[in-house]
Amino acid sequence: MKNKIFGICNLCKKEKELVESHIIPDFFYYEMKKGNENIPFLSVNYEIGKLKEGITKKSQKGDTDKNILCANCDNVLIGEKLEKYAKNFLFGSKYPTNENLEFKNLINPKNGSTYFVCKNYDYTKFKNFLLSILWRASVSSNKLFKNVNLGEKHNENLRNIILNNVETDFLSYPIILNSFYETRNNMKNVILQPQKEKLIGGINVYIMILYGLQITYLINSENHKIPEKFYNYIISKEELIISHYKNVEAINLLKNFI
């Protein structure tokens, strides 16, 4: 019988029994393994621009932390209210949804690049789902997420946003999405260690890549404004855009930002 762990839940701030929680939602791992528990996925520790030099290990289960969340926050506030919606949204026809989502795949006539646009989605739930992954990585002591350290102020801001499902402006903790789905290796069986970099102007950037999806978080403040050239790529209430990479070597992804 496993020993129970009691402590202060990082989300609700109440003293409760803590549970083993996935930092990256377990439905991503399920999709990577295609329902076959014997198929491993790859977990890679690397530095930006040095993917080939990274340390790769085969894993059968996702990285977890036993010391950050209580059962209600993990399973209900995050699981039922945010992750369930995101799973339906990301994996479409595999799961039922009552939303009338409007999807389009478009081509940029200037350079031939392709991108995905979605309207009529629940911006607040989906963005807060993505922010919950960043927040969990920041408060976790799991070594895979050692590069994610938002600091007390941002951790508390995100805690309140996630706890109360607060709708934020698109320039408040903005997020940019890209995918590797159209590259030769679509990266769908890979989890890459989150990386931290800094934009010109002092904005901290955190990048996560999971199941072929690249999530770029820009941590701005009153003194560090987001350059306007990024506005069209940031997910917003009006539409969500995912740009598709053509070459997996685009993993040196910050060359697009710095």
N, C-alpha and C positions, 0 to 999 in steps of 0.2 A: 504494500500500500504506500502510495506516495505521501510524503510529508506535506501538509498544507502550509502555504506561505501567507502570512498576514502583513499588511502594511497600508500605506496611504496610496490610493489609486491616483495616478498622475492626471487623470481626466476629471473625475468628479470631486477629487480631493477628500474623499471619505475613507476612513479606515475600514478595510474589508479584506476578505480572502482574495488574493491575487491569483490570476490564472495564466497559463502559458498562451501567449498571444503571438500571432504572426505579425511581423512588421510589414512585410509585403503580403497582401491578402492571399489566402490559400487558394482561391479560385484561379489565380494566375498559374500556380504550380499544377493544378489539376489540368488546365488547358495545355500546358507544356507536356505533360505526361500522357495526354489523350486518354485518360481513364485507365491506363496500364501502369500499375504501381511498380512494375519492374523496370520501367524506362527512366533512367536518370536524366537530370538536367545539369547544365554546367554553371558553376558559380565562379566568377573571375575577379580576382583582386588585381588592379592595374593602376597605372597613372595615365593621365590625359596624354594622348599622342604616342603611348607606348603599350598598346593593347597586346602586341605580339610578345612582349616581355612579361606579361602578366602571369600570375599563378592561377592555374585552372584546377578545379576539383569537381568530381562528379558527386552529385547529391541526390538523395531520394526524398528528402523533405525540406521544406523552407526554413529559413532562419527565424527563430522565435526569441521571446524574452518573457521570463516568468515573473518579472518584478515591476511591471509598469501599469497593468490594467486589472480592474475587477471584472467579473463575469458580465455584469449588466452593461458596462461601458464597452467591453470588447464585443459582445454578442448582439446587443440591442442598439445602443447609441451609435456605434460605428458599423457593426455588422448588418443589422436590419435596416437602419435608416440611410446609410451611405453606401456600403459595399454591395448590398442587394441591388440597388439601383444601378451602380456602376457595372456590375456583372451583366445585367440585362442590356445596358447601353452598349458595352464593348463587344459582347458576343451575340448580339442580335437575335436571330431566329431560334437559337438554341434555348432561349429562355423567354417566357411570356412577358408582354408589356402592353399597357393600355395607351401608351403615348402615340401620337400621330407625328412621328419623327420625319423630318425632311432631309434626305441624304442626297449629295451630289458628288461625283468625282469629276474634277476639272483639270484642264491643262493650261499652264501659263504660256501664252503665245510668244512671249519674249525669249524664253529659254527652254521651253519644252518640258519643264518640270511639272509634276502632277501633284495634286493636293485634294484632300477630302474636306467637304464642308457639311456641317449639320446644323439645322435650325430646329426650333421648337423643342429643344431638350431642356432638362431641368438644370440650369446653370449652377444654382446654389448647391444642390446635392452633389453634382459631379465635381465641381471645383473643390468643395469641402472634402470629398472623398480623396482627391489627389493631395490636398493639404494634410489630410490625416496620415498619409504615408510619410510625408516629410516630417511631420511632428513626431510620429512614433519613432522614426529613425533618429531624431535628435535627442529624445529622452531615453533611448535604449542604450544599454551598455554592450550590446552585441557587437563584436569586433568588425563584422562586415560593414557596419554603419559608422565606423569611427571618424570618418571625414565629415559627418553631418553634426554640426554643433551650432545651433541658432542663437544660443545665449538666452538668458532668463527672460528678457523683455519679449522677444519674438516667440519663445515657447509659450509664454502666458497669453500673448495675443492669439496665437493659433489654438490654444486650449479653449479659450472662450468662444472662438468661431466654431470649432468642431462641436463643443458641448451643446451650444445653443443653435446650431445650424444657421449661423448668421450669413446673410447675403452681403458680399463685399463687392466694392467697385472693381472693375477689371484691372485697374492699376494698383490695387492693394494685394500684395503678394501675387504678382502676375505669373502666369504659367504659359509656356510655349510647348506645343507637342509636335514631334516629328516621328516618322516611322521608318523601319528598315524592311517593310513588307515587300518592296519591289526590288530589293537587292538580291544577289545570287545566294547569299546566306542570309535568310530573313531574320536571323537572331532570335527566333521564337523559342529556342531551347536554352536561352542564356539569361542569366541574371548578372549584371555587372555591378561591381562595388560603386556606390555613389561617390561622386567626385565634387570637390569644391574648387572654384576658380573665382577670379575677380575681374569685372569689366573695367574698362577705362572709365574713370569717374567714381570708382570705389564701390560699385554695387557687387555684393556677393552673389554668386550663382552656384546652385546645386544641380547636378545632373544625375538622373537615374535612368537606367535602361533595363526594361523587363518585358519579356514576351514580344520583342521586336519594337516596343514603343519607347521612345525617348521622351522623358519628362524633364523640362528645364524650368527650374524655379528661380525667379529673380527676387532677391530680398532687398527691397528698396526702403527708403525712409525720407523724411523731410529734407535731409541734406544730400540725399543720393537719388536723383530723379531718373526714371526710365527714359532713354532716348526715344524720340518720336518715331524713329525708323523701325522700332519693334512693334508699334501699336497694332499694325494689321495682322500680326502673327499671334498675338495674345488671345487666349480664349476669353470670350465675353458673353454677356447675356443674349446678345443678338445672334451670335453664331460661334461655332467651334470649328477651328481649322487644324487639320493635321497634314503637314507637308511630308512628301515621301522622298527619302534619299534614293539615289540611283546606284551609288557605290558604297559598299560597306566600309571603305576606308574613310568615309565621312565621320567615322568614330572620332577623328581628331576634330570634334565638333565645335570647339570654341573658336576655331579660325573664322567661323561665321559671325562671331560676336565681338571679339576683342579688337 
